[in-house]
Amino acid sequence: MSGAMDEMRHDLLLAHAAGRLPEPLALAVATHVALNRGARSQLLAYEALGGAFLEELDDVPPAPGSLEAVLARLDAPAPPAPVLHGLDQGVPAVLARHLPAPLDELPWVWRGPLSEYPLLTDIPGYDTRFFRLKAGWPVPKHTHEGTELTVVIRGAYRDNTGSYRRGDLALADASVDHRPWAERGEDCYCLAVTDAGRRLTDPILRLLNGVIRV
């Protein structure tokens, strides 16, 4: 990972610790943290740093009615626990709560070797999808008009930037022109979040920009 991408990854963890990420990015980072021990340790360190900072602030009196509001929430019945699909298939709970069925029963949208299931479709400005790439197959060569976060859930893939396995977070932007290949042996399942479109760069397929989706 380049220095710029490594710095971006740390910035994402820091922003997540402070609760400042939009929901799609927060889902990607939380999924990464759930599967990656190193990221989890970094996040805990950032959260501890934030807690120490808050302890040094002067005491602020609570707003009128805040205690009553807290007590009312404590007395309210607990919401039903969500059904978590995919836990036994390697999906962490933070992502499983968004899946309506086990992996082999999801209503996948088929796009050749790549199948996808859209998530958080009501949040504008982001394209969030859970996808499956068949083992040994590539996606078309492309670049990005914005930033993409990809977290590997199962399996592995590789491209010209490196190899990525379960729990890894890959970052890509307009400087990355790549053709990810799923490793042989197991389909690769990933969560991907982008804040802009993707553009085909293959000499032939780029004529289909705006016609097919990558």
Protein Blocks (a to p, Z undefined) as FASTA:
>chain_A
ZZklmmmmmmmmmmmmnopacfklmmmmmmmmmmmmklmmmmmmmmmmmmmmmmmpccdd
ddehklmmmmmmmmpccddddddehklnopafklmmmpcbdfklcccddehjbccddehk
lbghiacddddddehiacdddddfbdcddddfbgcdddfkbccdehiacdddfklccddd
ddehiacddddddfbdcddfbfklmmmgokacZZ
